[in-house]
């Protein structure tokens, strides 16, 4: 519990309210006249929605980022992306460390909850998170600058390099080009840099720490091994799926060489896992390709990263658990380690609650929205999954939603970024208690 005067908040509530405060501040800043370009409408909902999308590193927007927001507005969006991507507690802890103040146990526990750490003692990873993130984003901007500088001029190219390096690393999906990365579909250099930034951001900081310390410890944690293995398998399967369903993007880029189309297919296999930057409109995708994309958005990235979704470790753990159950094995084992039963229960609960939330959101949108005739149930499902997975890839549904529909999408983005458990513990006012008794056990028929 954390005490604020007479009020006591659980860590999940403090984390949830912290993100809400960041969104509120971002909304107020984006409503300032200096934040929008002359002639643009200073709408509260536009500012609120954009602040939520940026803080939740999603990328869904109601207006074009480049044409609606001024340089000040774009700077606010960049700051919100950085805070949302790394977690507001990361910056709070860094302020303590800079001021050389002693960090209270409550703050350490909150940071543990925010960063998905195993114990408060791992708080020193904050230095790694900030330092490594700034280094990767700075390198990304420097590498993008020669290309963007040649296209847009040195100063504008530098700003575009910084903005898109941050957006890619934080898996935010925001862009200043108006068409995402469609103008760079034949630019292998830019696509490669952006893909590396996206992957680096979706790894998770605990994975980065294990990789950096591997030469010293000569072993990887179970979390890192599972995350890397599952992520690699999902990437290979998604690439094979898109090669099969989209014929190596032959319909999207008929005049492009096979090699360039393959590079775009690889980029396409990477970006749905919450990055949201695309080289073509997903409205041109085949139904099978859309289904693959929806699945990838639902899975998301690695826990403790800038990505959303149910996370790769959840999918990997439940896959291993299913295989073990079908083989009649008692324990779920990976890398000569046995998973805790608590991990399996949490993973099952996470998937079930995620399906329940998504089903409720889809039903509510179908009941309350009067969309143009060209939008189908498929488009609504895609948009809902993009919001929950904090992906930002859109079928164009979001701008046509009414107030209630936009609030649903915003709630999904918030849940996807803050985390299902954190939000549910806050809403349900959960206070775990250990009972000193247990009821008799009895079985039911399954399957």
N, C-alpha and C positions, 0 to 999 in steps of 0.2 A: 504493500500500500504506500501511496505517496500523499503527504499532508500539505495542503495549501490553506493555511489559516485554520478555520474551523472545518474545512472540507477534507475528506479523505477519498482518494481515487485509487482504484485498482490500476495495475500497470497497463492492462488492455484499454481501460477508459482513458488514461493519460495519453497513450499512444494514439488512440482514435481522435481525441479532442485536439491533440497536437497537430495532426494533419488537417483537421477542420479549421484550426486557427490560421495555418499557412494558406489554405485556400481562401479564407475570408480576407486576409491581408492582400493576397494576390488579386482578388476581385476588386477591392477598393482601389488598388494601384492602377488596374486596367480600366477603371471607370474614369480616371482623370483625363481631362481634355488633351493633355500632352501625350497620352498613350495611344491615341488614334490619329490617323491621317485626316487632313481637312476634307470635309464632305462626307465622312463616314458616320454612321449612326452610333452614338454612345449608349448602346443597349446594356441594361443590367444583366439580362440573361446571357448575352454574348460574352460579357466579361466573366460572369460566374462559371459558365460552361467551359470557357477557355482556361480559366485558373484551375478548375477541377481536372481537366484533361492534362494540363501541363504538370501539376503536382502529382497526379497519378500516372505520369509518363505514358500516356495513351496515344494521343495524336489525333483523336476525333475532334473535328472543329465544325463550327457553324458558319465561319467566314474564312476567306483566304488569309493566311497569316502574313504574307508579304504585302498585300494590297490594303488590308484593313488596319494593321497595327503600325505605328510609327517606330522609329529606332528605340525610343524609350519603352514602348510596349513590348517590342521584341526582346529587349534586355530583361524586362520583368518576366517574360515567358521563359527565357533562358535560365534565370535564377530559380524559378519555380521547378523547372525540369531538373536542375542540379540538386536542389533540396529534396525533391520528391524521389529522384533516382537513388541518391546516397542515403536518404533518410534524415529527417530533421534532427533526430537524436545524435547523429554523427557530428553535425555542426555544433550542437549544444555541448557535447563532450569535448570537441576541439577547443571551444571557448574556455572551458575549464582548464584544459591542458595548457593553453597559451597563457592564461592568467596564473598558472601554477597553483591553482586552487585544489584542495582535496575534494575528490568526487565522493559524494555520499553513497551509501549502499543502495538507497532507493534509486538513485540515478543510474548506478551500475546495473541494477536489475531491469530497469526500463530499457537501457541500451541493449541488454541481453535479449529482451523481448523484441525490440525493434530490429536488431541485426541477426536474429535467429542464431544466437550464440549458445553454446552448450553450458557455459557457466559465466558468472560475472567476472571471473579472473581473466577472461579473454578480452577484456576491455581494451587492452593494448593494441588490438587489431584495428582500432579506430585510426591510429597513425598510419597503418598500412593501407586502409581503405582510402583515406584522403590522399595520401602521398601517391599511391599507385594510380588512383583515378585521375589525378591532375597530370601525372606524367603521361599516361596513355592518351588522354584527351589533348594535351599539348602536342604530342607527337603526331596524333591524327590531324590536328589543325595545320601543323607545319607541312605535313605530307600532302594535304589537300590544297594548300595555298598556291603552289605553282600552277595547278590546273585551273582553279577558280580565279586566280589572279589574271591568268591569260584570257579568261572568258569575260570577267566582270570588272577588271581593273584591280590595281594592287590593294587599295583601301577597302573597297566593297568586297573584293575577293577574300581579304583577310577576315572580315566580319562573317562572311558566308562560311568560311572554313571553320572558324571557332564555333559558330552556331550549329553547324551540321555535325561537327565532331562530338559536341556535347549531346546532341539529339540522338546520334547513332549509338554512342557508348551507353547512354541512359535508356536506350531502347524506347525513345519517346515518340518517334514517328512524325515529328513536326518538320516542316521544310519551308524554305523561302523561295522556292521556284514555282509554286502554284500547281505543279503536276508531279510532285514527289521527285523521283529520280528518272522520270521518263526521258528527259533530255540527255541522260548519261547512259542510255541503254547500250550504246556502242563504245563507251569509254571504260575499257577493262580496268584501267588504273584506278579510277574513282570507285568503281564497284568493289574492287579488291580491298581498298582502304576502308570503305564503309562496312564491308562484310567482316573484316577483322575487328573493327570497333564494336560492332553488334555482338559478335561472339565473345569478345573480351568482357563486355558489360553483362552478358547473360551467364557467364561462368559462375559468379558468386565469389565473394571475397574470401570465404573459408577455403574454397578450392584454390584460389590464387595463393593464399598463404601456404597451403600444403605443397603446391608446386614449387614455390620459391624456396621452401625449406627442405625439399626432397634430397638435395645433395648432402645436407647435414643429418637428416633423420633416416634416409634411405627407405622410407615407407610412406604410403599414403593412407589417410584415414578411410574408414569404411564409407563415410559420406562422400568423400572426393572420388573414390573408386567407383561407387555406384553412379554418381552424377556424371562423370566422364564417360563411363561405359554406356549408360542409357542415352546420354546426349549424342554420342557418336552413332549408335544404332538408329536413333530417331532421324538423324540427319541423313544417313545412308538410305533408310526406307523412304523418307520424304522425297529425296532426289530421284530414286527409282520410280516412285509413284508419279511424280510430275513428268518424268521422261515418258512414262507410259500413257498417262491421261492427256497430256498436252502435246505429245509428239515433239518434245524438245522445243516447245513454244513456236512451232512452225506457223500456226495461224496468227499469232501476235506479231511476229517479225518475219514475214515471208521473204523479204529481200536481204535478210542478214545471213551471214555465213553460219555454217553449222557450229563452228568453234565459238562464235560470239553468242549464238543462241544457247549453247551449253553453259556458258558463263552466266547468262541471265537465269537459266534454270537452277544453277547452283545458288545464286543469290536469292532466287524465289524460295528455295528450300530452307534458307536461313531466316529470312525476314518474317514469316508468319508467327514465329515463336516469340512474339511480343514487340518486334522492332517496328513494323508498320511502314517502312520505306519500300517503295515499289518502283519498278521500271515500266509498268503498263497498268491499264485499268483492269481490275479483277472482274468487272462486269462482262469482260470478253472471255472469261474462263469457262471451261466445260463444267457440267454438273458434277462430274467425278472429281475434277480439280478443286471445285468449291468445297466438296465434302472433305477432301484431304486437308485443305486450308483450315476448315472449321475444327478438325481434330487437332491440328498443330496449335491453333490458337488456344484451344482448351487445355492442352498439355503445358505450354509455356516454357519457361526457363528453369534455372537452378535456384533452390532456396538461398536467401541471403544475397541475391543479385538484384539488378534493376528490372528484372523480368516479372511477368504476372503468370496467370494460369494456375493449375493445380500442382505444377512443378514436376520436373523430370524424375526426381527421386521417388515421388509418390507413385508414378507410373512404373518405375523400375521395381520398387518394393512389392507392389500389388501383383505385378507379373510373376516375380519370383515366388510369392506366396501362393498364387494360383497353380503354378507348376508343382510346387511342393505338395499342395493339397491333392491334386490330381494323381500324383505319384504315391500318395498315402504316407508321405513323410511328416513327421511331427514338427520339425524345426524348419525355418526358412533361413537358408545359409547362402552367403556370398563372400568370396575371398577368404574362406576359412574363418568366417565370423558369423555368429547367429544374431539375427535381428531381435530386438526387444519386442515383446508382445504389445507394449504401449505404442510403439511406432506403427505396427500393423493396424491397431484399432484406430489410431488417429488418421491414418491414410484412408481407411475405409469410410470413416465419418466424414472426412474432407470431401471425398468424391461424392458421397450421397448428398451432403448438404449443397455442394456445388450444382449437382443435377437439379435439386429441388429449387434452388434460387433461379437457375437459368430457365427451368420450365415455367415457373411463376412469372418471370419477366416476359417470356415469349407470349404467354397467354394474355397477360395484361396489355401488351402492345397490340396484339391482334384484336382485343375487345375495344380498345379506346382510340386507336389511330385510324384516321381516314386518309390513307395514302393514295397517290396517283395510281392509276390502273396498271402501270408497267412494273410496280413493285409487287413481289410475291412473298409467300411464307419463307421461302428460301433466303430472300434478302433480309427479312427480319431476323431469322436465326443467325445469319452471318453477322449482322450488326450487333446483336446481343453478345455473341461470342467474342467479337472484336473488343467490345467494351470490357467484358469480364477478364479477358486475357490481356488487357491493356495493350492491344496491338495497334489499333488506329487505322487498319485497312478498312475501307468503307465501300459499301455498295451505293452510297449516296442517299441513304434513308434518313440519317440523323437530321439534316437541315429541314426535312419535311415533317418532323414530329411536332406535336403540340407540346404545351408546357409540361403536361404529365409525362409524356413520352420522353422528353429530354431529361426530366428528373430521374426516370428509371435508368436511362443510360448513364447518367452521372453517378447514381448509386452503385451501378455495376462496376464502373471504373474505380470507385472508391473501395469497394469490397475487394476487387482484384488486386489493388496495390497494397492496401493496408493488411489484407489477409482475412480469410473467412473466420478463422478461430478468434482473432482479435476483435473483429466487428461483432461476431455472435456473442462472445463473452461480455462485450459492452452492452449490447441490446438486451440480453437475457439476465444481466446483472449477476453473472456467475461468480460464486465463491466456493471453490472446491473444498469439500469437507470429507474427512475420513470417518466412516461409520464403524462402530465397534461390534457390528453384527452383520451377518450375511444370510440371505434367504435360501431355502432349499433349492437345489439344482434340478432342472427338468429339461428334457430335450423336445424339439419340434422337428417336423419333417421339412427338409430343404431340398429343392430341386425336383 
